[in-house]
Amino acid sequence: MYFQKKRCIAMLLAGGQGSRLKVLTENTAKPAVPFGGKYRIIDFPLSNCVNSDIDTVGILTQYQPLELNEYIGNGQPWGLNKSHCCAQILPPYARSKKSEWYKGTANAIYQNIPFIERFDPEYVLILSGDHIYKMDYAAMIAFHEKTGADCTIAVRDVPLSEASRFGIMNTYEDGTIYEFEEKPKHPKSTSASMGIYVFKWSILRQFLIADEEDPNSSNDFGKNVIPALLASGHKLMAFAFDGYWKDVGTIDSLWEANMELLGKEPAFDIRGDINSRIYARNNALPPSYIDVGAVTANSFIAEGSEIYGTVRHSIISTGCFVGKEAIVEDSVVMPGVTIESGAIVRHAILGENSRICRGAVVGGKFSPDEKKEISVTQKGAVIEANAVLKPGEMV
């Protein structure tokens, strides 16, 4: 089979378990978790690739891959199914004697060197599949090329109080990285790595092989490959990004990111213009029905839903039902959820195809100065009639 040479291809790390999302990822890979009414988390980096004219993407899966594999399919929703394009699912490499799990982010790319070499790229873009943001990767690649870097790392400024949670890049004024600190107790700067890298493929290939041969390596980009590049004198540059970016790795951050879509001037404008459109796979659904007696305010209501009750400051995903006299406030309702008449849902995330039966209460109110306690239901959970799921509880 002939493979067209590419200037740059993307490798999307989408095998994470996402254990901090608890019941939401017990049977679902983190990148496949629904977001924003009609999307999945993985839609964001995939759409960023398409909008940045990167048409070849290897998607590395591992934990609970079935749903994610089915969702991506042949890449058609993102326009990656044409003759010159590719959206390729890459599970852990099956060797002659045994299959081997991806041991770390660097090992995952190492196992797929044969896939990358099919396209003989000049550059390889490494992405994570579990962040919410819009980014022009083409601008980052142009910066990488202009500066003659061997590796360019996307960074964003974070508050000093939060810097210890990130890999921190210490740079000169021109953006040259002279030191990398992994979650330092006393950070010297606030330039945090976003886990987005552009490499010269010829350089990266050498270091992946060397890293694999090191029995003491964790096979991780941040812990091993990036420090090794620096130690060997290669040129690393920091590419500053000042747009919206959210790691939705916890229940609180997932809820916050959904809420930040709402309002006249949202923190993150998911709609945007045609050049930053987010694409998703959705089966054709009829328009949503909003009953004459329904009350809706400051909410997203995706197609195929029926609303008879009250919905305020919430995300209602595709194919949901909210019955008469039901109240949904400050909540994220994932696809296919049924909320029966008289049920009350506040400050909650309801997993796909959950059923909140008549008169049940999920979650509760909290004031701005109180600690958030988000109630969560697992995919397919049923809260029986008149039952109560207290704030912060999970089913």
N, C-alpha and C positions, 0 to 999 in steps of 0.2 A: 504494500500500500504506500502511496506517495504522500508525504507530509510536507506542506509548504514551510519554508524557512520563515521564522518570525523574529522581528526585532526584540520583542519582549513578550513573555508569557507570564501568567499569574499562577501561583500555587496557593490554594486556599485551605488553611488548616481548619477542618470542621469535625474533628473527631473527639472533641472534649465532652466529658461526662456532665459537667455543670452541676456538681453535687450540691452547691450552695443554693440552687433553685429547688432543692428538696423534691416534694411530690410532683412538681411540674416536669422533672426530667427523669423520673423513675423508669419510664418506658419510652422516653423521647430524647434524642440528642439535642443538646443545648441550641445549636444553630437552627433546629427545626421548631423551636418554641414560637408560637404565634405572637405577633406584635402589631399594635396599631390598627386593629380591626380586620385587616385583610392580608397582612404580610407575615412572613417568618423572618427571624433574625438574619438568616443567611441571604435574604433578598438584598440587603444593603451593600455588602461587599460585591456581590454579583452584579448589581445594578451599577455600582461605581465603576466596575471594570468595563461594562458596556458603554457607559457614558464617557469613559476615558479612552475609547477606541482600542481596548485590549480584548481581543476576540478569541483567545485560547486560554482556558482556565482548567487546571487540574484541581479536583476537589477531594481532599484527603479525609476519608471517613473512618470511623472505628467503633465508637460506642453507640449502640442501638441504631445501626445505620439504615434499617429497612425503610422507615418512614421518610428519612432524608433522601435516600436514593430514589424512591418513588416520586417525591416532590420535584427533584431536579430533572429526572427523566433524561431527555435528550437535549435539554437546554433551550427548548423552543420559546418559553415565555420571555427569555432574555435575549432572543435573537441569536443564540449560540448553536443553532442546529443547521447552519448553512454549510456549503461545501468547503469554505475556507475557514470555518469557525469550529470550535470544539469546547464542550463542557464535559469533561471526562471524570467519572467517579473513580477514585483510586483507593481501594481498601488496602490493608496491610498486605505486603507482597507475599505471594504464595511461593515458597521455595520448594525444591525437589523433595526434601526430607520432612519439612515441617513448615507451618505458617508462623510468622513472627509478628507480634503486636508492635505497633509503633512505640518505641521506647522514649521518645522525646521529640520536640519540634524539629531538631536537626536530623535525627534519625528518620523521621517521616519523609523529609525531602530526600535524604540519602537513598532510601529504598526506592524512590521514584526517579532516580537519575536516568534510567532508560527512557522513561516517558518524556523528560525534558529534552534529551538529546535527539529525539525524533524531529524537533523543530529547530535545532541548532541556534538557539536564541543568543543575542548579545547580552541581554539583561533578563534577570528573573525577579519578579515582584512577589514577595512573601506576605501573605495576609492572614488575619485571624477571622474566623467565622462567627464571632460572638460579640460584636460591637455595633452600636447604632450610630451612624454618621453618614454624611455625604462628603466625598472628597474627589478632587480631580487628580487621579494618579498620573495623568499625562504631564501635569505641571511638575510633579515630583521627579518623574523620569527625566524631563528636560533639565531640571536643576542638577540631577545626578550626572548627566552627560556634560553639561556646561562646566561643572567643577572638576571633572575628571576623577571623580571618586570611585573607589573600589566597592564601597558600600555606603548607601545613604539611608538614614533612619528618620522616620517621621517622629517629631516631638511636639508636645504641647506644654504650655506653661501651666503649672498647677500651684495651688497655695503651698507655702512652705510647710504648713502643718500636715499636709497630706503627702509630701514628697517621699517620705519613708516607705510608702506603699508601692512605689514604682521603681523601675530601673531608671537611673538618672544619668543623663549625658552632660558632662562638663565640657564646654567648648570655648574656643577663642572667638573673637568678635566676628570673624568671617564665617563662623559656623563649623569650623573644623573641630572634630571631637578628639580631645586628648586623653579623656578618662571616662570609663564607664563604671558606675557603682550600682550594684544590684540591691535595691531596698536598703539604702544606707541609714544608719541610726542618726547620723549628723550630716545631712545632705549639703553639698557645696553650691548647688544650684537648684532650680525648679523646672528644668527641662526634662520632662518625663517621656520615656519611650512609649510609643503607641503600639509597638509590636508590628509595625509596617516597615518592611525593608526592601530596598532595591539593591541588587548585587550585579556586578559583572559576573556572568555565568562562569567564565574561565577561572576566575578567582574562587568563587563559591564552591565549585566542584572540587578543587584541590583541598579546601578546608573541610568539606563534608567527609571526604575520604580519610583525611588525617584524624578527624574527630572520631570517626567510626573505629579506627584502629587503636584508639586510646582507651584501654580498659577502665580507666578511672573517670572517664567523662560521663556527665549526665545526659549527653547528646541533646543539649538545649542551646538555642541561639543566644539567649541572654546570658546564660551562665558560662557557656563554653566557646561558641563560635565567634561572637563579637569580641570578647576579651582576647582571643587568639589572634584575630585580625589586627587589633590594636598593638598587641605585643610584638607582632612581626613587622610593624612599621607601615602597614597599608593605610591608605587615605580613607578616613571615614568622615562623612559630613552629616550635619543635622538639618533636616528640612522642617521649618516651623509651620505648624498648622494651627489656625486660630478659630476654626469653626466648631460647631456642636459635635461632641463625641461622648459617648456614654458606654461604659462597661456594664452590661445588664446581667452581671453574674450573681446577684442576690435578689431575694424577693423584694426588698425595699427599692433597689435601683431599677428593677424591671417595672414596678408600679410607678415610680417617679418618672421614668422615661415615657411611659404611656401618658401620664398626666401632663407632661411637658409638651404634648402635641396639641393641647386644647387652648382655647382663648383666641381673641382677635389677633394678637401678636405673640404666637407661641414661641417658647424657647427653641423648639426645633420645628421648622416648617416642613412637614412631610410632603406637602403638596408641591411647593416650589414651581419652577418653570420646566419646560419640556426638556431642557438640557440636563436636568438633574432628577428626572423622573425615576421613581422606584418601581421596578417591575416585579410581578408576582404571578404564581400559578394559581388561578382560581377557576373552578368549573363554572360554566355559565349559570348564573342565578338570576331570578327575577328581581325587579326593583324592590326595595324595602317598602313595607306598608306601615304608615303612621296613622293610627286611628284618630277620629275626630275628638275623642275624649282623652287622648294621650297628652302628656306634658313632657317636652324635651327642651333641654337647655345646655349649651356649651358642651356638646358631645359629638363623637363620631358614631355614625350608625351605618354599618356596611350593608352591602346588598343582600337580599334574601331574608331580611329580618322582619318580624312583625312586632310592633310596639303598641300596646294598649294601655300601659301604665305610665309611670313617671321615671324619666331618665335624666339625671343631672350630672354634669362634669364626669362623664364616663366614656369608655370605649366599648361599643357594642360590635362584635365581630360578625362575620358572615353567617347567615342562617340561624340567627337567635330568635327567641320568643320571650317577650315580657308581657305577662298577663295583666288583666284589669286590676287596679288598686295595688299592684306591685310597685315597689320603690327601689330604684337602683341609683346610688350616689357614690361618686369618688371611687369608681371600680373599673376593673378591666375584665370584660366578659369575652372569653375566647370562643372560637367557632362552635356552632351547634348547641349552645347552652339553652336550656328551657328554665325560665323563672315563672312559676305559676302564680295565679292570682293571689294577692294579699301577702306575698313573700316580700321580705325586706333585705336588701343587700347593700352594705356600706363598707367602704375601705377594704375591698376584697379583690382577689384574683380568682376567677372561676375557670378551672381547666376545661378543655374541650369536651363537649357533649355531656357536661354535668347537668343535673336536674335539681333545682331548688323547689321543693314541693310547696303546696298551698300553705300559707301562713308561717313558713319557716323564716328564721332570722339568721343572717350570716353577717358577722362583723358588727361594727358599731361606729359611733362618731368619736373623733378626737379633735382637740383644739390645736392650733398651730404650735403651741409650746410643749405639747405632749409628745412622748416617744411614739413613733408610728408602730402600730400593731396591725399588720395586714393579715386578714384571714384568707386561707387558700384551700381550694378543692382540687383534688387530683382529676386527671382525665377520666370521664365516665362516672364520677362520684354522684351519689344520690343523698341529698339532705331531706330526710323524711318530713312529712307534714307536721308543722308546729314545732319542729326541733330547733335548737339554738346552737349555732357555731360561734363561740365567743371570739372577741378581738384577738388576733394573733394565733388562733388555733388552726390546725390543718387537718384535712380528711384525705 
